[in-house]
Amino acid sequence: MLTGSLSLKNKELLYQKIQDGDIDIVVGTHALFQKKVEYANLGFVITDEQHRFGVEQRKALKNKGNQVDFLIMSATPIPRTLAISMYGDMNVSTIKTMPTGRKPVITKYIKSSSMKPILEDLKDYLQNGGQCYVICPLVEDSEAIEAKSASQIADAMQKYFKEIYHVGLLHGQMKDNEKDDVMESFQKNEIQILVSTTVVEVGVDVKNANMMVIYNAERFGMSQLHQLRGRIGRGDLQAYCYLMSSSSSKEAIDRLKYMEKSHDGFEISTYDLQLRGPGEVLGSRQSGLPTFLVADVLKDFNILTIAREDAMKMIDDYHHHKGYQKLISKIKENLKENNEYVD
C-alpha cells in the first residue's frame, strides 16, 4: 500500500520494489502517480471513485505504463449520455439494480431552517435504538454564507440531548486518527447522532443508521444528495431522509421535490443535467468536458452514439479506411492554410 502519509524510508523502499517488479499489486492514493513512482511493467489500472479524480490525474497514471488497460468506477451516477461524451474512448456500462432486500429510502422535503418540524420523529426513531446522520454544508459558521455549520448544530444537539444520547462531530479538517475514532464510535453505537459535513459521502457503512437530516439541502448537487442518502437504508430496515431548506428559489424547491419521488441515481443526474447543463453537474475537476456549439448531449444522444461508433471503426482500421485518410487530408489542408501544419 502506497499513501502520502507513509514515512520517507518506507516510501523509498516501496518505490524501489515497484520499480524492480517485486510488487505485483499496488493499492494507494494519489501517491501512485507521483513523478517519483516508476513501474516495472504497469499493465492494468483500477480507479475507484472516479468522480474524485480529474482527467489530467487519470492521464498521469496511464502514462506510467505502455498500453495500460483501464477500469474506472464511480458510484456517483453520470447520465449515460454524458458518460459516453466524456469517456468516448471507453466502453461504458451501468449497474442500476439495488442489492437484494434493500428498501427505497423515504425522502421528505421540509421547508424549514430548523429541526423543529421533525424533532418528534427524530426522538421516536432514537428511542427505538436507531442512529442518525445530520449533514451540514459548512464546518464552522461563516459571515459570507448563510448556512448551518456542523460545529453549531453539534453543540446545539449536545445541549438538547444531554445525558440521553451521544452526539459526535465529523468533518474534513480533523486529523485522520480523529476521524477514525469518531467513525469507530458511531459504528459501535457509542455515538447515536453523527453531525457531519460531506466526508461521509462515500465509504461509510453503518446498517443501524437509518435516518438522515440534511440542512440547507439546496446547497448540495442532486447527485451528491443521492450519494449522501445512500449512507442509510443499507440493511433491511426502512430508512428516512429529510431534506431541509428554507430557500424560496423555485428551481431549488423543484429539485428537492424531485428527490422525494426518485430513487434512481441515473434519472436524478439526467434531470440535473437538463436543469443545469454538463459543466455545473460535474464541476471544474472534470477538465476536458465536451462543449458543443450546436449539439445537445441529451437531445442528440442517438447521433452522438453513431458518431462514436464510426470514430472507433476508423481508428481500429485507419490504415485502410478511406474516410480516415480523407479526414486526415482535410485536417492537414486546414492547418496549412492557417500556417499551423507540422508533419
C-alpha positions in Angstrom: 0.0 0.0 0.0 1.4 3.4 -1.0 0.0 6.6 0.5 1.4 10.1 1.2 1.3 9.5 5.0 4.0 6.8 4.9 7.4 7.7 6.3 10.1 8.7 3.7 12.0 5.5 4.5 9.0 3.3 3.8 8.2 5.2 0.6 11.7 4.8 -0.8 11.6 1.1 -0.1 8.3 0.8 -1.9 9.4 2.9 -4.8 12.4 0.5 -5.3 10.3 -2.6 -5.1 7.7 -1.2 -7.5 10.4 -0.3 -10.0 12.1 -3.7 -9.7 8.8 -5.5 -10.2 9.0 -7.2 -6.8 5.4 -6.0 -6.1 2.6 -7.3 -8.3 -0.4 -5.3 -7.0 -0.1 -1.7 -5.5 -3.1 -0.2 -3.7 -2.9 3.5 -2.9 -4.0 7.1 -3.2 -2.8 9.9 -5.5 0.7 8.9 -4.4 0.5 6.2 -7.1 1.0 8.6 -9.9 3.6 11.0 -8.5 6.8 11.6 -10.6 9.0 9.5 -8.2 6.9 6.3 -8.8 8.2 4.2 -11.7 6.6 0.9 -12.6 8.5 -2.2 -13.9 5.6 -3.1 -16.2 2.3 -1.4 -15.4 -0.5 -3.2 -17.3 -3.8 -2.7 -15.5 -5.2 0.3 -13.5 -8.4 0.3 -11.5 -9.6 3.7 -10.3 -12.3 3.7 -7.7 -14.5 6.8 -7.0 -13.5 8.2 -10.4 -15.5 11.4 -9.9 -12.9 12.4 -7.4 -10.1 12.4 -10.0 -9.5 14.9 -12.8 -8.8 14.0 -16.3 -5.1 15.0 -16.0 -4.7 12.8 -12.9 -6.0 9.8 -14.8 -3.7 10.6 -17.7 -0.7 10.8 -15.4 -1.3 7.3 -14.1 -2.0 5.9 -17.5 1.3 7.3 -18.7 3.2 5.3 -16.1 3.0 2.2 -18.5 2.7 1.2 -22.1 -0.7 0.5 -23.5 -2.2 0.3 -20.0 -5.7 -1.3 -19.6 -8.0 0.9 -17.5 -11.1 0.2 -15.4 -12.7 3.3 -13.8 -15.6 3.0 -11.3 -17.8 5.5 -9.7 -20.9 5.3 -7.5 -21.8 8.9 -8.5 -24.3 8.4 -11.3 -23.4 10.2 -14.5 -26.1 10.3 -17.2 -25.1 7.7 -19.8 -25.4 10.4 -22.5 -22.7 12.5 -20.7 -20.6 9.4 -19.8 -20.3 8.5 -23.5 -19.3 12.0 -24.3 -16.7 12.2 -21.6 -15.3 8.7 -21.9 -15.7 8.3 -25.7 -12.7 6.0 -25.9 -14.1 3.6 -23.3 -16.8 1.0 -23.1 -19.4 2.4 -20.6 -21.5 0.0 -18.5 -24.0 0.8 -15.8 -25.3 -1.2 -12.8 -28.8 0.0 -11.9 -30.1 -2.7 -9.5 -30.1 -2.3 -5.7 -28.7 -5.1 -3.5 -31.3 -7.7 -2.5 -33.5 -6.8 0.4 -33.0 -3.1 0.5 -36.0 -0.7 0.6 -36.1 2.7 -1.1 -35.3 5.5 1.3 -38.4 7.5 2.2 -37.4 11.1 1.4 -39.2 14.2 2.5 -38.6 17.9 1.6 -39.1 20.1 4.7 -39.4 23.8 4.2 -37.6 24.9 7.3 -34.2 26.1 8.5 -34.5 24.3 11.9 -35.2 20.8 13.0 -38.3 21.7 14.9 -40.8 20.2 12.3 -39.2 16.7 12.5 -37.9 16.7 16.1 -40.6 14.4 17.4 -39.9 11.9 14.5 -36.2 12.0 15.4 -36.9 11.4 19.1 -39.2 8.4 18.3 -36.6 7.0 16.0 -33.8 7.3 18.5 -35.9 5.8 21.3 -36.3 2.7 19.2 -32.5 2.2 19.1 -31.6 3.8 15.7 -28.8 6.1 14.8 -28.9 9.3 12.8 -26.7 11.3 10.4 -27.1 15.1 10.4 -25.4 16.7 7.4 -24.3 20.3 7.2 -22.7 22.3 4.3 -20.2 24.1 6.5 -17.7 23.1 9.2 -17.7 26.5 11.0 -20.1 29.5 10.9 -19.4 31.9 8.1 -20.3 35.5 7.7 -20.2 35.2 3.9 -22.5 32.2 3.7 -25.9 31.9 5.3 -26.0 28.2 6.2 -25.9 25.9 9.1 -22.4 24.7 10.3 -21.6 21.3 11.6 -20.0 22.7 14.8 -23.0 24.9 15.6 -25.5 22.1 15.1 -23.4 19.6 17.1 -23.2 22.0 20.0 -26.9 22.6 19.9 -27.8 18.9 19.8 -25.3 18.0 22.6 -27.1 20.5 24.8 -30.6 19.3 23.8 -29.9 15.6 24.2 -27.5 15.9 27.1 -27.2 12.7 29.1 -29.7 11.0 26.8 -27.9 10.4 23.5 -24.2 10.9 22.5 -23.5 13.4 19.7 -20.4 13.1 17.5 -18.8 15.7 15.1 -17.0 14.7 11.9 -15.5 17.0 9.2 -12.6 17.1 6.8 -10.5 19.5 8.9 -10.0 16.8 11.6 -6.9 14.6 11.7 -7.2 11.1 10.2 -6.9 9.4 13.5 -9.6 11.7 15.0 -12.0 10.9 12.1 -11.3 7.2 12.5 -12.1 7.4 16.3 -15.4 9.1 15.6 -16.5 6.7 12.9 -15.5 3.7 15.1 -17.6 5.1 18.0 -20.5 5.6 15.6 -20.2 2.0 14.2 -20.2 0.7 17.8 -23.3 2.7 18.6 -21.4 4.7 21.2 -22.5 7.8 19.2 -26.2 7.9 18.3 -26.2 11.2 16.4 -23.3 12.0 14.0 -23.2 15.6 12.8 -21.0 15.7 9.7 -20.1 17.5 6.5 -20.0 15.6 3.2 -17.0 13.5 4.4 -19.4 10.6 4.9 -20.5 10.8 1.3 -18.6 7.6 0.4 -17.2 4.5 2.1 -19.3 4.6 5.2 -21.5 1.6 6.1 -23.4 1.6 9.4 -26.5 -0.6 9.0 -28.1 0.7 12.2 -28.1 4.3 11.0 -31.3 4.7 9.0 -32.2 8.4 9.4 -30.5 11.3 7.8 -31.3 15.0 8.2 -29.6 17.4 5.6 -29.5 21.1 6.5 -29.6 23.6 3.7 -30.2 20.8 1.2 -30.4 23.4 -1.7 -26.6 23.9 -1.4 -25.9 20.3 -2.5 -26.0 18.9 -6.0 -28.6 16.3 -6.7 -26.1 13.5 -7.3 -24.4 14.5 -4.1 -27.7 14.3 -2.2 -28.3 10.9 -3.7 -24.8 9.8 -2.6 -25.4 11.1 0.9 -28.8 9.4 1.0 -27.0 6.2 0.1 -25.4 6.1 3.5 -28.7 5.0 5.0 -31.0 2.1 4.2 -28.0 -0.3 3.9 -29.8 -3.1 5.7 -33.3 -4.5 5.5 -34.8 -1.7 7.7 -36.8 1.3 6.4 -34.8 4.5 6.2 -35.8 8.1 6.2 -34.1 11.2 4.7 -35.2 14.7 5.5 -34.1 17.5 3.1 -34.4 20.7 5.0 -34.3 24.0 3.2 -35.8 27.5 3.7 -34.9 28.5 0.1 -37.6 30.4 -1.9 -36.0 29.6 -5.2 -38.4 27.7 -7.4 -35.6 25.7 -9.1 -34.2 24.6 -5.7 -37.6 23.6 -4.4 -38.3 21.6 -7.6 -35.0 19.8 -7.3 -35.7 18.8 -3.7 -39.2 17.7 -4.5 -37.9 15.6 -7.4 -35.6 13.8 -4.9 -38.7 12.9 -2.9 -40.1 10.8 -5.7 -37.0 9.5 -7.5 -34.6 6.8 -6.1 -32.7 6.1 -9.4 -29.4 7.9 -9.4 -29.2 7.9 -13.2 -32.7 9.5 -13.5 -31.7 12.1 -11.0 -28.4 13.0 -12.7 -30.2 13.3 -16.1 -32.8 15.6 -14.6 -30.0 17.7 -13.0 -28.2 17.8 -16.4 -31.3 19.1 -18.1 -31.7 21.8 -15.4 -28.1 22.9 -15.1 -26.0 21.7 -18.1 -23.0 19.4 -18.0 -20.4 22.0 -16.8 -22.2 22.6 -13.5 -23.2 19.0 -12.9 -19.6 17.7 -12.9 -17.8 20.8 -11.7 -14.4 22.2 -12.7 -12.4 19.0 -11.7 -13.5 17.3 -14.9 -11.3 19.2 -17.3 -11.8 18.2 -20.9 -15.6 18.1 -20.6 -17.1 18.3 -24.1 -18.7 21.6 -25.0 -20.6 21.7 -28.3 -21.6 24.8 -30.3 -24.6 23.0 -31.9 -25.1 19.6 -30.4 -27.1 18.8 -27.2 -25.8 15.7 -25.3 -29.4 14.8 -24.3 -31.4 15.5 -27.5 -28.7 14.3 -29.9 -27.7 11.2 -28.0 -28.6 8.8 -30.9 -26.4 10.6 -33.4 -23.7 11.0 -30.8 -23.6 7.3 -30.3 -23.4 6.6 -34.1 -20.6 9.2 -34.4 -18.7 7.5 -31.6 -19.1 4.0 -33.3 -17.9 5.5 -36.6 -14.9 7.1 -35.0 -13.9 3.8 -33.3 -14.2 1.9 -36.6 -11.9 4.4 -38.3 -9.3 4.3 -35.5 -9.3 0.5 -35.5 -8.6 0.3 -39.2 -7.2 3.7 -40.0 -4.6 2.5 -42.5 -7.2 1.1 -44.9 -10.1 3.3 -44.1 -10.8 5.8 -46.9 -12.8 8.1 -44.6 -9.9 8.3 -42.2 -7.4 9.2 -45.0 -9.8 11.8 -46.3 -10.3 13.3 -42.9 -6.5 13.5 -42.3 -6.0 15.2 -45.7 -8.7 17.7 -44.9 -7.2 18.5 -41.4 -3.7 18.9 -43.0 -5.2 21.3 -45.6 -6.8 23.4 -43.0 -3.7 23.5 -40.8 -1.5 24.5 -43.8 -4.0 27.3 -44.7 -3.6 28.6 -41.1 0.3 28.1 -41.1 -0.1 25.6 -38.3 0.9 22.4 -40.1 3.7 20.3 -38.8 4.3 16.9 -40.4 
